[in-house]
Amino acid sequence: MTRVQLERVVAERWAGGVTCRRDEARSVTELTCAPAQLAELCGALSGEWGYVFAGLVVEEGEDAWELRYAFLDGRPSGWAHVLLRRPLDERNVPSVAAVVHAADWHEREAEDLFGLTFEGHPALGDFVLHDDAWQEGVEPMRHAFPADTPMAERRPNREWRPRRIVHAPGSFVMPIGPVFAGMAESVHLHLETVGEDVIRAFPRLFYKYRGVEKIAEGRKVDEALLLAERFSATTAFAHGLAFAHAVETVCATDVPPRARILRVFIAELERLRHHAEAIAGICSSTGLAVAASQAGIIEEDLLRASGALAQHRYLFGLAVPGGLARDLDDDACSTALGRARDAVHDLDRLWGMLRLTSSFVDRLEEVGLISETDARSHGLVGPIARASGIARDLRLAQPYDAYGSLAVFPALEHEGDGYARLRVLFTECYHALRLMEQAHAALEPGPVHTAPEMRAGAAFGAVEAPRGAAFHWVRLDGAGTVLRYRVVPPSFVNWHGFHLAVEDFAFQDLPIILATLDLSVAENDR
């Protein structure tokens, strides 16, 4: 649906009830509505009009709440924001989760952090702030909450018990976590069963909630950028880049052509390294120690290539508003490209052996199924969505930096199982190398940074991170101070669909399913 079509159909259906405003600088159509129209309008956008729910941003003004429901179409001009404003003393707003299921967790998060009540939502509370660790009414994202003062006293609910759905004779709960051996982050998997198969599954995250969004408030852009690229270190460049995009949009900053090309080169190097790590995890989950070691060696080679190119193995400190923090030498880029070619050659050799190993393929095929319908209703993103037949990729739908001038080919499978997700990972490794080669061939001399002229405003920054679409909302004042920072990382979206893959499968399949989903806990503990 084009912008003109959207505005016309809204005017016809909600004559006088919904106001439209077009922000050309940010390519956003803002639709301001009353509570009575909220659910119907959001439902129409995500249903009959084909928009994808991207996130909910709650902002506390001086005298009113502003709730911003962001939807994304498949065109560069396809942002639509539904705005709802309510007086500060009015905490009740209608839930849209019944018609936009992808908004489920967003509303639960806003209830915990701001104290809003989403009327009609069936499962509010005990989400980010666990009831057995935090008392109700803390509301850490409110302006009145002092971010620099430790809570003197906690009064958690000692009577809290996990909710249960399965009450059949012989049913029981199998708790997994939150403490794991090795490098695994803290997450509790609450699995209900009557035998060998998982009937219901609930992930309980946020054990290490860090309040990154709260800490960013009142800080300058450079300081907030350090937070943006550190809450998920293995995809630091992607998140730093999304933050930079938001600031550049607010400040109307033109990024130099060389920086745009180099951003693509670096982003695809990060994607290649990340996917090698994910492939190693899948091999390990199936007991293929040699294959896991081979993939691990490939990942290590790519980490060393990243370190030699950018002076940091995980590419910290490169993405800044206005371009890059420093130029990268053409010869160094050539060397990195050569090492990426070697890595992809080794990955292709590994893939040739894996797909002919029946004991490996049998553990992945038809295991952890996520249908296209379920993936759409939950708004899943990245390789998980593309393995279920959803050809959604921000590098195509919302081209940024130099992607609009390069050939981007999204990997697409339709089976929705673990084997499809593995194939997508390998295919995206091949495509990442092709994009690096295109970017390297397009490099020309020139500056890599334009200093942004700070101005007041707010905008989304978006990137197709290795795990999927990542959205960063940044509001600045005229001096470049962050007033509101909101992050919607891909794992927050994809953990919402975790239960889809594990329910109705055996317990012994759980480690393999988790490996093929490649979900980050740290991205949620922001």
N, C-alpha and C positions, 0 to 999 in steps of 0.2 A: 504494500500500500504506500503510495507516495504521500508526501507531506500535505499536498493540496487535497487529496482524497480523504486523508485522515481528518483534516479540519472540517471538510464538508460534511462527512458522515457524523462527526461529533455534534456539529451545529444542528443537524437534522434530528438526531435522536434525543439530545438534551438541550433543546432550544432554551437559551437563557440560564440554564442550570450549570453548564460547564463553560468556562472561558478559556480561549486558546491564545497563546502568545508564542511567537517564533523568535528564537535566539539564533540568528544566523552565524554569529561568531563561534558558537559552540555546537552548531548543527543540532539543536534541541527544540522540539515542540513541547511547550509546557501546557498541561491541561489542569486547571485549578477547579476543584469540585467541592461539594459539600459532603458530609458523612453519608448521606442517603444515596449518593451516586457512586461512592468509592468502589464498592465491590463489583457493581455492574460494569463500571468503566474499566477497571483492571481486568475483569474477566473477559470483556470484549477484546482488549488488546492482546491478551495471551491466548485467547481461543480463536475466535473467528477471524481476527486480523493478523494472526501469525507472529506477533512480537514475542520476544524472549525476555523473561523477567531477569534483570541483572542485579537488582539489589534494592534494599530499603535504607534510606538515610534519614535519621532522626536528628533534628537540630532544635536546640532550646534557645529561643530568642529572648528579648527583654520582657515581652509580655505575651508571647504565643509560641506554641509548638509548630514546627513545620515538618511534615512527613513527606518524603519524596520517594515515590515508587518509580524506579528507573526500568524502562523497557527498551529493548534493542531490536531493530529490524535488520534485514539482511542487506541494507544499502548504506553507503557512507553518510547519508543525511537522515538515517533512520532512528535517531534517538527520540523517545517520547517519555516525558516525565509527568506523572500524575502527582499533583500537589494537594495536600490536605492541611489546612491551618486550623488550629484549635487554641482557645485561651489556655494559659498555663495551669489554671486551676481545674481544667477539664482533662482528666487522665484517661477517659474511656473513648476508644475509637473502634470502629468496626473492623473485624478480622476479614482479610481477603483470602485466607488460606484455603477455604473451601472451593474457591474458583481459580486460584493461582497456587497450586500445591507447593511450588518452588518457594513461596514466601513463608512457609511454615516456620522454619528455623529463624528466619530474619525477625519475625514477630516475637518469637520466644526470646531471642537475644535482646531486642529492644525492651521487652517487659522486664527482664532481669537488670539491665544496665540503666534504664531511664525511669522505671516505675510506671510505664504505661500499661493499660489493660486493653487487650484486643478482644472485644466482645464476640463470643462465638467460637473462639479458639479452644480446642479440647484439651490442650496439654501445656498450659502456661506454668511457669515456675520450675525450679530445680534444673537449670540449664547451664548457663555460664557460671553463676554463683550457686554452687551445690548447697542444698538445704542442710546437709550434715556438716558443712564447714562454714557457712555464712548465714546470718540471720536475714530475714526479709526486710526490705526497706532500706538497704544500703545505697542503691542507685549510684554507682561510682561514676557514671558519665554525666551526672548533673553538675552544673556549674558550682553549686554549693559544696560539692564533695572535695575536700582538700587532697590533691594527688600526692603532695609531699609529706603528708602526716600519716604515720602508721595507725591502724585502728587499735585503740587502746584495749578494746574488749570485744570479743566475738561471742555471740549467743546463738550458736547453731541449734537446729532442731534435732535433739538426740533421739527422737522417736521416728526419724525418717527411715523408711524402708523402700527398696526399689519397687517400682510398680510391676505388676504381673498381669499378663493377659491370658496365659494358658492355665486353666484350672481343672483340666481333665484328670481323672484318676491316674496316679502314677507319674504325674508331671513334676518336673523339678527344674531348678535354675542352675546353669553352669556358668559361674563367674570366671572371667579371664582378665587378669590385670587388676589394678592399674600398674603394678610394678612388674617389669620384665628384665630379663638378663640382657647384657650387651648394650647396644646403643638405642634400643627402642624407647620412644617417649612414653609418657604416662597416659594411658587410655584404658578405660574399663569396658569390656564387652560383656553385656548381660544377655545370655543366650538361654532361651526356654525350650524345653524338649520333653518328650515322653520316652525317649530311647536314643537312637543313634543319629537322628536327623534334627537339625535346627528348625524349630517351628517359628519362633519369634526372636528377633535380634534387636538390641538397642545399644548403640555406642554412647558412652558417657565420656565426654571430652572436657577440656578446660581445667585440668588439674593444676596447670601452671599458668593460669591467666595472668598476663603481664601488664595489662592496661596500656598498651602501646598507643592507642588512639587518644586516651586521656593524657598521657605524658607528652604527646606531641603538641597539645594545646598550649598556646603562649610561647612556643619556640619559633625561632627563625627557620626559614626554609632549609638551610644547610643542615641544621640540627635535626629537623624532622626527617630529612633524607637518610640520615644515619640509622634512624629507627626503621624506616621503610625497607631498607635492604638487609636488615639484620634479624627480622623476626622469622625469616625462613631462609637460612644461609645458603642452602643448596640451590636456590633459585634467586639469589641476591640481585643479579643484574636485571632480571625480568621485573621484580618488584620495584627496584630503584628506577627503572625506566618508566613504569606506569606512574609513579609519583612525579617524575619529571614531566611526563606528558600533561598531567593535570595542571602543574604550575605553568607550563608553556602555553596552555590554552587560556588560562586566566590572564596571563601577561601578554598574550598575543605575540609570542616570541617566534621568530623564524630561525629554525635550526639550519646551520650550514649544510650544503649537500654532502660534503665529505663525512660529516658526523652522522648523517642519516644512513649512509652506506655502511659505515663502520659499526653503527648500532645493530644493523642486520647481521653483519659478520659475527659480532660478539654474541648476539642472542642465539644464533644458530649453533655456535660452538657450545654454548651453555646447554642448549637442547640436546645436542649430540652426547655430551658428557652425562647429562641427567638420565637419558634413556639407556645408556650403557649401564649405569648403576641400577636402574629398574630391571633390566634384563638379568643382571647378576643376581638380584633378589629373587626373581622367578626361578632361575636355575637352582638356587640354594633351597628354595621352598620345596622343590620336588626331589631333593636329595642328590642332585647332580653336582657333586663337589668339584670335579675337574672343570666342568662347563662354567660353574660359578666363578672359579678361580680365573679362567680365561677371560670372562667378561670383566672381572675385577681388575685384571691387568690392563685391559683396554681402557677402563675408566681411569686408572692411575695415569696411563700415558696421556689421556686428554686433560687431566688435572695438571700435569706437568707442562703440557702445551699452553694451557691457560695461564699458568704462573709465569712462564717465559714471556708470553705476549703482554700480559696486563699487570705483572708484579703481584698478582694474588691468584691463588689456585681457584677460588670461587668468585673471581671477577668483582670483588668489592672495590668501591671507590671510582668506578669509571663513569657510570651514568650520572649526569647532573642536569638540572634544568638549563636548557640552552644548547645542549649537545653532549660533549664528553669532557671529562676533567683534563685529559691530555691526549695528544695525538699518538697514533700507533704507527710505527715505522713500516713502510711498504715491505721491506725485506722480512721484518718480523711477522707480518701477516702472511707472507708467502711460506715462511717456515711453519707457521701454525696450520695453514691450509694443507701442506704436505703431511703433517702429522695427523690431521683429520682424515685425509685420504687413507693413510695406513690403518687408522682405527676402523674406518668403515670396511676396508678390505678384510680385516680380521673379524669384524662382526659378521660380514657376509659368509665367511668361511665357517664361523660358529653356527650361523643360522642353517647352513647346508647340512651340518651334522645333527642339529637339534630336530629339524623337521623329519628326519629319517630315523629318529629314536622313538620307537613306538611306546616305550614305557613312559617317556616324557610327554608325548602328545596325548596319550590316553588320560593323563592326569589333568589336562587342560580343556580338552574338547568337551563341550556340553556341560561344563562345570562353571558355576558362578554366572549363570545366564541373567542378562538384563535386556528386556525387550525394548524395541524402539519406542513403543508407547510409554512405558515406564520411564525411560530415560528422558523423554520429552516432558512428561508431567512433573518430574523432579528437577528439571532444568540442568541436567548433568552436562559437563563440559569436558573438553580436551580429548585425549585418546580414549577414555571410557565412552564418551558419547559417540565418537567416530567409529568405535568398534561395534556400536549398536545401530549403525546406519544413519547417524545424524551428521551431515556434512557441514558442520559449523566450525568456522575458524576465523578469528578476528583479523588475521593477516589478509583474508579475502573480503570479509564482510565490512570491516572498518580499517582499510589499509593505513598503516602508520609508518613513519620514517620512510624508507625506500621500498617497502614491500609493494607499493602500487606500481612500480616500474619493473618489478621482477616477476618471474614465472613461479607462482606458488601452487603446488599440487597437494591438496589435502588427502591424507591416507584415509581410506574408507573401507570398512568391513561391515557385514550385516548380521553375523551370527550372535553377537553380543555375549560370547562366552570368553573364558580366559585365553583360549587360543587365538581368538580374534583380536583381543587386546594386545597379545604378544606380537601378532603380525603387524598391527598398527605401529607399535614401537619400532620394529625393525624398519618398516617402510619410511617412517618419519626420520630415522637416522640417515637413510639414503637421500631423502629430500633435503635434510639439513645441509648435507655436504654440497648438493647442487646449488642451494641458495648461497652458501659460503663462496662457491666458485663464481657465481654470478656477481655477487657483491665485490669480490676481489677484482674481477675483470672491469668493473665499473668505477673503481677507485681513481680519483683525480686529485691533484694537489689543491690545497685550500685550508681555510681555518676549520676548527672543529668545535668552536664555542661562540655563542652570542650571549652576552650577559643580559638576562631578563630585566626589564624595567618593571619593578614591582607595582602592582595595582590591586585594588580591592575586587573581589569576585570569587566565584566558585566554579568548579568543573570536575568532570570525571576524566581520569587518565586510564586508558585500557591497553592491555597487551595480551597476546596469546602466549602465556607462560608455558613451560614444558608440561605442566599438569593441566593446562586449560586456561580459559579466560580469567584474567585478574583485573579487578576494577579498584581504583583508588580515587576517592572523593576528597578534594582539598578545598577549603575556604580560607582565603587570605584577607587581611586588611591591607590598607594602602602602603604600609611599611614592610610588608613581607612577613608578617607574623601569622602563624597558623591559628585560625579560630576554631576549625573543626576538621578532623581527619577521620575518614572512614575507609576501611579496607574490606573488600569482598574477595578473598583468595579462592582459588579453584577447589582446594580441599574442603573448605567450609561447605561448598555446594555439593561436592561429590560424597562427603561423609553422610549427607542426608539420604543418599541412595545406597548406603552400605547394606542395609537390610535386604534390598532387592536381590543382591548377589548371593547372600549366604543362607537365606531362608529356604527350606526344603532341600538342603544339601547336607551331607554327612559332616560330622565334626572334623574328621580327618582331612576334609577338603578346605577347612578354614584358613590354614596358613597359606595355601596356594592361592585361594581367592584374594586374600589380603595382598599378596605380592603382585597379582595381576592388576589390582585396583590402584596400587602405588599411592596410597593416601598419606598425606603428611599430617601429623598431630601438631607440630610446631606452628603451622600456618593458622591453626585454630586458636592456639594459646597466645594469640597476639594480645 
